[in-house]
Amino acid sequence: MILRESPLLNIPPSGPPLLVSFGGSESPEFRRQSSEYPDAWKASGLRGDLLIQEGRHHFSAIDGLADPKSALCEALGDFISRCGEGHR
């Protein structure tokens, strides 16, 4: 069942660009899982990025969405721009 349900072990053959972001203050296991997924995504030939937000945690990682000058908003803007340009 784990093999069948694990996102890490079931990367699709094709998919949209992926942006994974998490807080740098997360637990080591959460950080590991959140880092391994985009690595596997990219290893499968898909486009993906990882943004680690230092000083943030599970509940504050989205706070940057309220500030257009935050690292999160800047990363999202850059990511969206690159997706629109069709970069691989």
N, C-alpha and C positions, 0 to 999 in steps of 0.2 A: 504494500500500500504506500509506503514512503516513497519508493521509486516512482510510482505512478503519480503521486500528488505533489512532489517537490518541484517548485518553479526552477530551482537551480539545475535540476536534472532533466528538465523538459523545456529547454530553450527552443522556441519555434524556428522553423527553417527560414522564415522571413518575418519581418515586423517593422514597426515604425522606429524612428530614433528614440532612445531611452535616456532620461536624465534621472539619476538616483542621487538623492541628497539626504544627509543625516547630520545630527549634531555631534560635534567632537566630544561632547561630554557623555555620550551613550556608553553603555556597558561594552566591554571587550567583545562579547559574543554578538551583540547587535551590530557593532562596527564590522566584525568579520563577515557576517552574513550580508550586510549591506554593501560591502566592498566586493565580495565574491560574485554577486549576481551580475553587475555590469562587466566584470572581467569575463565571465562565461558568455555573456551576451556578445561582447566584442570578439572573443575567441571563435565564435560561430560565424563571424563575418558581418555582424550587424553593427550599426552605429550606436554608440552610447557614451555617456559622460558620467562622471562622479564628482559631486560637490560635497566636501566635508565642511560643515559650518562650525568652526571652533567656538567654544563657549556656549553652544546650544545643546539642548537635550530633546528627548522625545516630544515633549509638550511645547517647547519654544522654537523648534526648527522652522515653523511656518511664520513666526513673527516678522521676519524680514519682508514678507509680502506687503506689509503696511508701509514700508519705506522704499520708495523707488530707487534710492541710492544704495540700498543694502547689497551685500554680496549675493544674496539669493535672487533678487530682482535683476541684478546685472547678469548673473549666470543664465537666468531664464531668458532674458532678452537676447543674449548672445546665442544661446541654444536655438531659440526660435528663428533668429536670423540665418543661422547656418542651415537649419532644416529647410527654410524657404529657398535657399540658394542651391539646394540639391547636393551639398557636399557629401562625400562618402568617407 
